[in-house]
Amino acid sequence: MEEKFIKIDPHVHSKGISRCSDVTCEQIIDAKIELGYEGAVLTNHCQEWYYPQEEHKNFVERVIEDFHRGKAYADEKGFRFYLGLEVSL
């Protein structure tokens, strides 16, 4: 029996959440589809040094909102889109 492998990028960052990114979730999804990927994991930064601690709740809410927007777009395109977080231990 032939195994089915899928091509997923396990670590992408989006603009507006991770300062190192200049692309939106929608742009990430379109680019990955063009490159033949079937999915991606949105792993924006969530380290305690990345934002002021008093902004933690608001920051996490922005991370989740960004993911939901990207997930809705991905679903329209038939693209797998998952939520992760980049943390430092």
Biopython code that builds the backbone (N, CA, C, O; Angstrom):
import numpy as np
from Bio.PDB.StructureBuilder import StructureBuilder

atoms = [
    (1, "MET", "N", (0.835, -1.167, 0.000)),
    (1, "MET", "CA", (0.000, 0.000, 0.000)),
    (1, "MET", "C", (0.896, 1.251, 0.000)),
    (1, "MET", "O", (1.846, 1.353, 0.776)),
    (2, "GLU", "N", (0.572, 2.180, -0.875)),
    (2, "GLU", "CA", (1.368, 3.400, -1.006)),
    (2, "GLU", "C", (1.027, 4.374, 0.122)),
    (2, "GLU", "O", (-0.145, 4.623, 0.408)),
    (3, "GLU", "N", (2.080, 4.930, 0.767)),
    (3, "GLU", "CA", (1.867, 5.922, 1.814)),
    (3, "GLU", "C", (1.617, 7.281, 1.187)),
    (3, "GLU", "O", (2.211, 7.621, 0.164)),
    (4, "LYS", "N", (0.738, 8.054, 1.803)),
    (4, "LYS", "CA", (0.448, 9.414, 1.349)),
    (4, "LYS", "C", (1.106, 10.386, 2.310)),
    (4, "LYS", "O", (0.783, 10.420, 3.497)),
    (5, "PHE", "N", (2.018, 11.164, 1.793)),
    (5, "PHE", "CA", (2.655, 12.196, 2.582)),
    (5, "PHE", "C", (2.120, 13.548, 2.140)),
    (5, "PHE", "O", (1.840, 13.757, 0.959)),
    (6, "ILE", "N", (1.982, 14.456, 3.079)),
    (6, "ILE", "CA", (1.564, 15.801, 2.720)),
    (6, "ILE", "C", (2.681, 16.775, 3.051)),
    (6, "ILE", "O", (3.427, 16.588, 4.012)),
    (7, "LYS", "N", (2.782, 17.803, 2.250)),
    (7, "LYS", "CA", (3.828, 18.806, 2.411)),
    (7, "LYS", "C", (3.264, 19.954, 3.254)),
    (7, "LYS", "O", (2.388, 20.693, 2.804)),
    (8, "ILE", "N", (3.778, 20.093, 4.487)),
    (8, "ILE", "CA", (3.329, 21.130, 5.415)),
    (8, "ILE", "C", (4.548, 21.907, 5.912)),
    (8, "ILE", "O", (5.567, 21.318, 6.273)),
    (9, "ASP", "N", (4.432, 23.222, 5.926)),
    (9, "ASP", "CA", (5.466, 24.058, 6.540)),
    (9, "ASP", "C", (5.115, 24.175, 8.023)),
    (9, "ASP", "O", (4.076, 24.744, 8.358)),
    (10, "PRO", "N", (5.953, 23.652, 8.917)),
    (10, "PRO", "CA", (5.601, 23.614, 10.332)),
    (10, "PRO", "C", (5.891, 24.895, 11.117)),
    (10, "PRO", "O", (5.695, 24.934, 12.331)),
    (11, "HIS", "N", (6.357, 25.944, 10.427)),
    (11, "HIS", "CA", (6.753, 27.125, 11.196)),
    (11, "HIS", "C", (6.680, 28.386, 10.333)),
    (11, "HIS", "O", (7.633, 28.712, 9.625)),
    (12, "VAL", "N", (5.542, 29.099, 10.394)),
    (12, "VAL", "CA", (5.405, 30.365, 9.675)),
    (12, "VAL", "C", (4.949, 31.462, 10.632)),
    (12, "VAL", "O", (4.239, 31.202, 11.603)),
    (13, "HIS", "N", (5.370, 32.689, 10.342)),
    (13, "HIS", "CA", (5.002, 33.863, 11.144)),
    (13, "HIS", "C", (4.231, 34.843, 10.280)),
    (13, "HIS", "O", (4.482, 34.953, 9.080)),
    (14, "SER", "N", (3.290, 35.557, 10.892)),
    (14, "SER", "CA", (2.494, 36.526, 10.142)),
    (14, "SER", "C", (2.744, 37.957, 10.607)),
    (14, "SER", "O", (3.074, 38.219, 11.764)),
    (15, "LYS", "N", (2.571, 38.861, 9.662)),
    (15, "LYS", "CA", (2.720, 40.302, 9.870)),
    (15, "LYS", "C", (1.696, 40.784, 10.901)),
    (15, "LYS", "O", (0.557, 40.317, 10.928)),
    (16, "GLY", "N", (2.112, 41.703, 11.726)),
    (16, "GLY", "CA", (1.207, 42.270, 12.715)),
    (16, "GLY", "C", (1.269, 41.561, 14.050)),
    (16, "GLY", "O", (0.870, 42.119, 15.072)),
    (17, "ILE", "N", (1.761, 40.345, 14.049)),
    (17, "ILE", "CA", (1.933, 39.598, 15.293)),
    (17, "ILE", "C", (3.427, 39.398, 15.549)),
    (17, "ILE", "O", (3.950, 39.819, 16.582)),
    (18, "SER", "N", (4.096, 38.765, 14.617)),
    (18, "SER", "CA", (5.543, 38.561, 14.734)),
    (18, "SER", "C", (6.264, 39.652, 13.949)),
    (18, "SER", "O", (6.066, 39.797, 12.743)),
    (19, "ARG", "N", (7.090, 40.404, 14.636)),
    (19, "ARG", "CA", (7.787, 41.544, 14.011)),
    (19, "ARG", "C", (8.737, 41.127, 12.892)),
    (19, "ARG", "O", (9.142, 41.963, 12.084)),
    (20, "CYS", "N", (9.094, 39.855, 12.835)),
    (20, "CYS", "CA", (10.021, 39.380, 11.817)),
    (20, "CYS", "C", (9.329, 39.074, 10.488)),
    (20, "CYS", "O", (9.995, 38.707, 9.521)),
    (21, "SER", "N", (8.014, 39.218, 10.427)),
    (21, "SER", "CA", (7.278, 38.862, 9.211)),
    (21, "SER", "C", (6.695, 40.091, 8.526)),
    (21, "SER", "O", (6.225, 41.023, 9.179)),
    (22, "ASP", "N", (6.735, 40.075, 7.205)),
    (22, "ASP", "CA", (6.160, 41.145, 6.391)),
    (22, "ASP", "C", (4.968, 40.654, 5.578)),
    (22, "ASP", "O", (4.536, 41.350, 4.659)),
    (23, "VAL", "N", (4.422, 39.476, 5.887)),
    (23, "VAL", "CA", (3.334, 38.909, 5.103)),
    (23, "VAL", "C", (2.153, 38.517, 6.000)),
    (23, "VAL", "O", (2.331, 38.095, 7.142)),
    (24, "THR", "N", (0.955, 38.668, 5.453)),
    (24, "THR", "CA", (-0.263, 38.286, 6.164)),
    (24, "THR", "C", (-0.485, 36.784, 6.056)),
    (24, "THR", "O", (0.186, 36.100, 5.283)),
    (25, "CYS", "N", (-1.430, 36.281, 6.834)),
    (25, "CYS", "CA", (-1.789, 34.856, 6.737)),
    (25, "CYS", "C", (-2.237, 34.524, 5.321)),
    (25, "CYS", "O", (-1.874, 33.481, 4.777)),
    (26, "GLU", "N", (-3.021, 35.409, 4.731)),
    (26, "GLU", "CA", (-3.516, 35.161, 3.380)),
    (26, "GLU", "C", (-2.362, 35.074, 2.382)),
    (26, "GLU", "O", (-2.366, 34.216, 1.500)),
    (27, "GLN", "N", (-1.390, 35.948, 2.519)),
    (27, "GLN", "CA", (-0.222, 35.916, 1.631)),
    (27, "GLN", "C", (0.600, 34.646, 1.849)),
    (27, "GLN", "O", (1.110, 34.060, 0.895)),
    (28, "ILE", "N", (0.724, 34.228, 3.095)),
    (28, "ILE", "CA", (1.437, 32.977, 3.403)),
    (28, "ILE", "C", (0.737, 31.809, 2.714)),
    (28, "ILE", "O", (1.378, 30.991, 2.055)),
    (29, "ILE", "N", (-0.560, 31.743, 2.872)),
    (29, "ILE", "CA", (-1.340, 30.632, 2.312)),
    (29, "ILE", "C", (-1.214, 30.603, 0.796)),
    (29, "ILE", "O", (-0.959, 29.550, 0.212)),
    (30, "ASP", "N", (-1.391, 31.754, 0.156)),
    (30, "ASP", "CA", (-1.275, 31.811, -1.310)),
    (30, "ASP", "C", (0.113, 31.373, -1.776)),
    (30, "ASP", "O", (0.240, 30.622, -2.743)),
    (31, "ALA", "N", (1.152, 31.847, -1.083)),
    (31, "ALA", "CA", (2.526, 31.496, -1.466)),
    (31, "ALA", "C", (2.782, 30.006, -1.274)),
    (31, "ALA", "O", (3.400, 29.366, -2.125)),
    (32, "LYS", "N", (2.314, 29.458, -0.174)),
    (32, "LYS", "CA", (2.533, 28.033, 0.094)),
    (32, "LYS", "C", (1.791, 27.163, -0.920)),
    (32, "LYS", "O", (2.324, 26.150, -1.373)),
    (33, "ILE", "N", (0.570, 27.550, -1.276)),
    (33, "ILE", "CA", (-0.175, 26.808, -2.295)),
    (33, "ILE", "C", (0.589, 26.839, -3.615)),
    (33, "ILE", "O", (0.715, 25.818, -4.292)),
    (34, "GLU", "N", (1.093, 28.008, -3.973)),
    (34, "GLU", "CA", (1.856, 28.145, -5.221)),
    (34, "GLU", "C", (3.101, 27.263, -5.220)),
    (34, "GLU", "O", (3.527, 26.782, -6.270)),
    (35, "LEU", "N", (3.681, 27.052, -4.043)),
    (35, "LEU", "CA", (4.883, 26.226, -3.930)),
    (35, "LEU", "C", (4.568, 24.735, -3.769)),
    (35, "LEU", "O", (5.478, 23.913, -3.653)),
    (36, "GLY", "N", (3.288, 24.393, -3.764)),
    (36, "GLY", "CA", (2.907, 22.984, -3.687)),
    (36, "GLY", "C", (2.674, 22.453, -2.290)),
    (36, "GLY", "O", (2.557, 21.241, -2.107)),
    (37, "TYR", "N", (2.603, 23.331, -1.296)),
    (37, "TYR", "CA", (2.327, 22.894, 0.071)),
    (37, "TYR", "C", (0.839, 22.622, 0.235)),
    (37, "TYR", "O", (0.007, 23.208, -0.457)),
    (38, "GLU", "N", (0.515, 21.724, 1.161)),
    (38, "GLU", "CA", (-0.877, 21.410, 1.461)),
    (38, "GLU", "C", (-1.299, 21.961, 2.816)),
    (38, "GLU", "O", (-2.467, 21.859, 3.194)),
    (39, "GLY", "N", (-0.355, 22.543, 3.548)),
    (39, "GLY", "CA", (-0.689, 23.085, 4.854)),
    (39, "GLY", "C", (0.465, 23.846, 5.461)),
    (39, "GLY", "O", (1.592, 23.819, 4.967)),
    (40, "ALA", "N", (0.145, 24.536, 6.564)),
    (40, "ALA", "CA", (1.153, 25.297, 7.316)),
    (40, "ALA", "C", (0.694, 25.427, 8.760)),
    (40, "ALA", "O", (-0.497, 25.356, 9.064)),
    (41, "VAL", "N", (1.667, 25.619, 9.636)),
    (41, "VAL", "CA", (1.383, 25.853, 11.054)),
    (41, "VAL", "C", (1.812, 27.279, 11.368)),
    (41, "VAL", "O", (2.985, 27.630, 11.237)),
    (42, "LEU", "N", (0.846, 28.097, 11.784)),
    (42, "LEU", "CA", (1.124, 29.479, 12.163)),
    (42, "LEU", "C", (1.715, 29.475, 13.560)),
    (42, "LEU", "O", (1.022, 29.163, 14.529)),
    (43, "THR", "N", (2.985, 29.816, 13.672)),
    (43, "THR", "CA", (3.705, 29.730, 14.952)),
    (43, "THR", "C", (4.286, 31.091, 15.315)),
    (43, "THR", "O", (5.502, 31.245, 15.432)),
    (44, "ASN", "N", (3.419, 32.064, 15.491)),
    (44, "ASN", "CA", (3.895, 33.399, 15.848)),
    (44, "ASN", "C", (4.579, 33.388, 17.204)),
    (44, "ASN", "O", (4.352, 32.506, 18.032)),
    (45, "HIS", "N", (5.421, 34.391, 17.407)),
    (45, "HIS", "CA", (6.151, 34.529, 18.666)),
    (45, "HIS", "C", (5.191, 34.719, 19.832)),
    (45, "HIS", "O", (4.181, 35.410, 19.707)),
    (46, "CYS", "N", (5.506, 34.109, 20.955)),
    (46, "CYS", "CA", (4.728, 34.312, 22.175)),
    (46, "CYS", "C", (5.647, 34.172, 23.396)),
    (46, "CYS", "O", (5.263, 33.608, 24.421)),
    (47, "GLN", "N", (6.848, 34.692, 23.261)),
    (47, "GLN", "CA", (7.790, 34.667, 24.374)),
    (47, "GLN", "C", (7.512, 35.848, 25.303)),
    (47, "GLN", "O", (7.041, 36.895, 24.861)),
    (48, "GLU", "N", (7.803, 35.675, 26.578)),
    (48, "GLU", "CA", (7.501, 36.731, 27.552)),
    (48, "GLU", "C", (8.293, 38.006, 27.293)),
    (48, "GLU", "O", (7.878, 39.084, 27.719)),
    (49, "TRP", "N", (9.423, 37.903, 26.606)),
    (49, "TRP", "CA", (10.233, 39.093, 26.308)),
    (49, "TRP", "C", (9.747, 39.814, 25.056)),
    (49, "TRP", "O", (10.253, 40.888, 24.729)),
    (50, "TYR", "N", (8.771, 39.241, 24.349)),
    (50, "TYR", "CA", (8.351, 39.760, 23.050)),
    (50, "TYR", "C", (7.370, 40.917, 23.152)),
    (50, "TYR", "O", (7.234, 41.691, 22.204)),
    (51, "TYR", "N", (6.690, 41.051, 24.269)),
    (51, "TYR", "CA", (5.705, 42.108, 24.468)),
    (51, "TYR", "C", (5.654, 42.409, 25.963)),
    (51, "TYR", "O", (6.033, 41.563, 26.774)),
    (52, "PRO", "N", (5.191, 43.608, 26.341)),
    (52, "PRO", "CA", (5.070, 43.919, 27.769)),
    (52, "PRO", "C", (4.081, 42.971, 28.455)),
    (52, "PRO", "O", (3.020, 42.687, 27.899)),
    (53, "GLN", "N", (4.408, 42.486, 29.635)),
    (53, "GLN", "CA", (3.594, 41.490, 30.317)),
    (53, "GLN", "C", (2.161, 41.946, 30.556)),
    (53, "GLN", "O", (1.241, 41.128, 30.552)),
    (54, "GLU", "N", (1.965, 43.247, 30.763)),
    (54, "GLU", "CA", (0.600, 43.741, 30.980)),
    (54, "GLU", "C", (-0.261, 43.639, 29.707)),
    (54, "GLU", "O", (-1.479, 43.808, 29.763)),
    (55, "GLU", "N", (0.376, 43.365, 28.573)),
    (55, "GLU", "CA", (-0.345, 43.213, 27.305)),
    (55, "GLU", "C", (-0.572, 41.746, 26.936)),
    (55, "GLU", "O", (-1.048, 41.447, 25.841)),
    (56, "HIS", "N", (-0.232, 40.828, 27.852)),
    (56, "HIS", "CA", (-0.312, 39.396, 27.530)),
    (56, "HIS", "C", (-1.684, 38.987, 26.998)),
    (56, "HIS", "O", (-1.776, 38.381, 25.930)),
    (57, "LYS", "N", (-2.750, 39.311, 27.731)),
    (57, "LYS", "CA", (-4.090, 38.880, 27.318)),
    (57, "LYS", "C", (-4.442, 39.455, 25.946)),
    (57, "LYS", "O", (-4.929, 38.727, 25.081)),
    (58, "ASN", "N", (-4.202, 40.739, 25.739)),
    (58, "ASN", "CA", (-4.506, 41.361, 24.443)),
    (58, "ASN", "C", (-3.669, 40.765, 23.329)),
    (58, "ASN", "O", (-4.157, 40.574, 22.215)),
    (59, "PHE", "N", (-2.408, 40.470, 23.623)),
    (59, "PHE", "CA", (-1.526, 39.887, 22.610)),
    (59, "PHE", "C", (-2.035, 38.515, 22.187)),
    (59, "PHE", "O", (-2.122, 38.222, 20.995)),
    (60, "VAL", "N", (-2.371, 37.679, 23.156)),
    (60, "VAL", "CA", (-2.864, 36.339, 22.843)),
    (60, "VAL", "C", (-4.169, 36.419, 22.053)),
    (60, "VAL", "O", (-4.377, 35.632, 21.130)),
    (61, "GLU", "N", (-5.039, 37.345, 22.397)),
    (61, "GLU", "CA", (-6.289, 37.528, 21.649)),
    (61, "GLU", "C", (-5.997, 37.920, 20.196)),
    (61, "GLU", "O", (-6.679, 37.449, 19.286)),
    (62, "ARG", "N", (-4.997, 38.773, 19.968)),
    (62, "ARG", "CA", (-4.610, 39.150, 18.601)),
    (62, "ARG", "C", (-4.070, 37.952, 17.840)),
    (62, "ARG", "O", (-4.366, 37.782, 16.657)),
    (63, "VAL", "N", (-3.276, 37.117, 18.509)),
    (63, "VAL", "CA", (-2.735, 35.901, 17.885)),
    (63, "VAL", "C", (-3.879, 35.007, 17.415)),
    (63, "VAL", "O", (-3.854, 34.498, 16.295)),
    (64, "ILE", "N", (-4.870, 34.821, 18.263)),
    (64, "ILE", "CA", (-6.000, 33.946, 17.942)),
    (64, "ILE", "C", (-6.858, 34.551, 16.833)),
    (64, "ILE", "O", (-7.283, 33.835, 15.927)),
    (65, "GLU", "N", (-7.117, 35.854, 16.890)),
    (65, "GLU", "CA", (-7.881, 36.529, 15.818)),
    (65, "GLU", "C", (-7.179, 36.370, 14.471)),
    (65, "GLU", "O", (-7.812, 36.065, 13.460)),
    (66, "ASP", "N", (-5.873, 36.580, 14.470)),
    (66, "ASP", "CA", (-5.090, 36.452, 13.237)),
    (66, "ASP", "C", (-5.208, 35.044, 12.684)),
    (66, "ASP", "O", (-5.392, 34.861, 11.481)),
    (67, "PHE", "N", (-5.102, 34.045, 13.558)),
    (67, "PHE", "CA", (-5.238, 32.660, 13.127)),
    (67, "PHE", "C", (-6.619, 32.396, 12.534)),
    (67, "PHE", "O", (-6.726, 31.799, 11.463)),
    (68, "HIS", "N", (-7.683, 32.837, 13.220)),
    (68, "HIS", "CA", (-9.040, 32.581, 12.731)),
    (68, "HIS", "C", (-9.271, 33.206, 11.351)),
    (68, "HIS", "O", (-9.928, 32.606, 10.500)),
    (69, "ARG", "N", (-8.739, 34.394, 11.132)),
    (69, "ARG", "CA", (-8.855, 35.027, 9.815)),
    (69, "ARG", "C", (-8.135, 34.170, 8.769)),
    (69, "ARG", "O", (-8.678, 33.904, 7.696)),
    (70, "GLY", "N", (-6.920, 33.745, 9.088)),
    (70, "GLY", "CA", (-6.160, 32.897, 8.173)),
    (70, "GLY", "C", (-6.825, 31.548, 7.960)),
    (70, "GLY", "O", (-6.833, 31.032, 6.843)),
    (71, "LYS", "N", (-7.382, 30.974, 9.011)),
    (71, "LYS", "CA", (-8.039, 29.664, 8.908)),
    (71, "LYS", "C", (-9.253, 29.740, 7.996)),
    (71, "LYS", "O", (-9.479, 28.836, 7.191)),
    (72, "ALA", "N", (-10.036, 30.805, 8.109)),
    (72, "ALA", "CA", (-11.210, 30.970, 7.238)),
    (72, "ALA", "C", (-10.765, 31.054, 5.780)),
    (72, "ALA", "O", (-11.382, 30.454, 4.899)),
    (73, "TYR", "N", (-9.696, 31.799, 5.533)),
    (73, "TYR", "CA", (-9.173, 31.930, 4.168)),
    (73, "TYR", "C", (-8.643, 30.581, 3.672)),
    (73, "TYR", "O", (-8.896, 30.188, 2.534)),
    (74, "ALA", "N", (-7.914, 29.885, 4.527)),
    (74, "ALA", "CA", (-7.358, 28.579, 4.166)),
    (74, "ALA", "C", (-8.465, 27.586, 3.836)),
    (74, "ALA", "O", (-8.353, 26.827, 2.873)),
    (75, "ASP", "N", (-9.525, 27.589, 4.625)),
    (75, "ASP", "CA", (-10.642, 26.673, 4.388)),
    (75, "ASP", "C", (-11.255, 26.919, 3.008)),
    (75, "ASP", "O", (-11.619, 25.972, 2.311)),
    (76, "GLU", "N", (-11.368, 28.185, 2.618)),
    (76, "GLU", "CA", (-11.895, 28.519, 1.287)),
    (76, "GLU", "C", (-11.016, 27.939, 0.176)),
    (76, "GLU", "O", (-11.509, 27.591, -0.897)),
    (77, "LYS", "N", (-9.713, 27.839, 0.442)),
    (77, "LYS", "CA", (-8.751, 27.365, -0.554)),
    (77, "LYS", "C", (-8.488, 25.862, -0.468)),
    (77, "LYS", "O", (-7.751, 25.317, -1.290)),
    (78, "GLY", "N", (-9.083, 25.190, 0.515)),
    (78, "GLY", "CA", (-8.819, 23.766, 0.700)),
    (78, "GLY", "C", (-7.418, 23.504, 1.233)),
    (78, "GLY", "O", (-6.812, 22.483, 0.908)),
    (79, "PHE", "N", (-6.898, 24.415, 2.048)),
    (79, "PHE", "CA", (-5.533, 24.372, 2.577)),
    (79, "PHE", "C", (-5.602, 24.100, 4.079)),
    (79, "PHE", "O", (-6.419, 24.692, 4.784)),
    (80, "ARG", "N", (-4.754, 23.217, 4.558)),
    (80, "ARG", "CA", (-4.701, 22.932, 6.003)),
    (80, "ARG", "C", (-3.951, 24.065, 6.703)),
    (80, "ARG", "O", (-2.862, 24.446, 6.274)),
    (81, "PHE", "N", (-4.525, 24.599, 7.769)),
    (81, "PHE", "CA", (-3.897, 25.709, 8.499)),
    (81, "PHE", "C", (-4.097, 25.469, 9.984)),
    (81, "PHE", "O", (-5.228, 25.383, 10.464)),
    (82, "TYR", "N", (-2.986, 25.362, 10.708)),
    (82, "TYR", "CA", (-3.019, 24.991, 12.115)),
    (82, "TYR", "C", (-2.429, 26.109, 12.975)),
    (82, "TYR", "O", (-1.656, 26.940, 12.499)),
    (83, "LEU", "N", (-2.813, 26.106, 14.249)),
    (83, "LEU", "CA", (-2.303, 27.101, 15.195)),
    (83, "LEU", "C", (-1.255, 26.478, 16.088)),
    (83, "LEU", "O", (-1.470, 25.422, 16.684)),
    (84, "GLY", "N", (-0.131, 27.136, 16.173)),
    (84, "GLY", "CA", (0.932, 26.789, 17.114)),
    (84, "GLY", "C", (1.426, 28.085, 17.719)),
    (84, "GLY", "O", (0.893, 29.149, 17.402)),
    (85, "LEU", "N", (2.412, 28.031, 18.567)),
    (85, "LEU", "CA", (3.046, 29.220, 19.139)),
    (85, "LEU", "C", (4.534, 28.960, 19.271)),
    (85, "LEU", "O", (4.959, 27.845, 19.575)),
    (86, "GLU", "N", (5.318, 29.997, 19.041)),
    (86, "GLU", "CA", (6.750, 29.881, 19.300)),
    (86, "GLU", "C", (7.000, 30.402, 20.702)),
    (86, "GLU", "O", (6.749, 31.571, 20.994)),
    (87, "VAL", "N", (7.487, 29.543, 21.553)),
    (87, "VAL", "CA", (7.775, 29.915, 22.934)),
    (87, "VAL", "C", (9.212, 29.533, 23.279)),
    (87, "VAL", "O", (9.805, 28.667, 22.636)),
    (88, "SER", "N", (9.754, 30.176, 24.283)),
    (88, "SER", "CA", (11.081, 29.834, 24.787)),
    (88, "SER", "C", (10.917, 29.269, 26.187)),
    (88, "SER", "O", (10.209, 29.839, 27.017)),
    (89, "LEU", "N", (11.570, 28.153, 26.443)),
    (89, "LEU", "CA", (11.486, 27.526, 27.763)),
    (89, "LEU", "C", (12.784, 27.698, 28.507)),
    (89, "LEU", "O", (12.911, 27.236, 29.641)),
]
sb = StructureBuilder()
sb.init_structure("model")
sb.init_model(0)
sb.init_chain("A")
sb.init_seg("    ")
for serial, (resi, resn, name, xyz) in enumerate(atoms, 1):
    if name == "N":
        sb.init_residue(resn, " ", resi, " ")
    sb.init_atom(name, np.array(xyz, "f"), 0.0, 1.0, " ", f" {name:<3s}", serial, name[0])
structure = sb.get_structure()
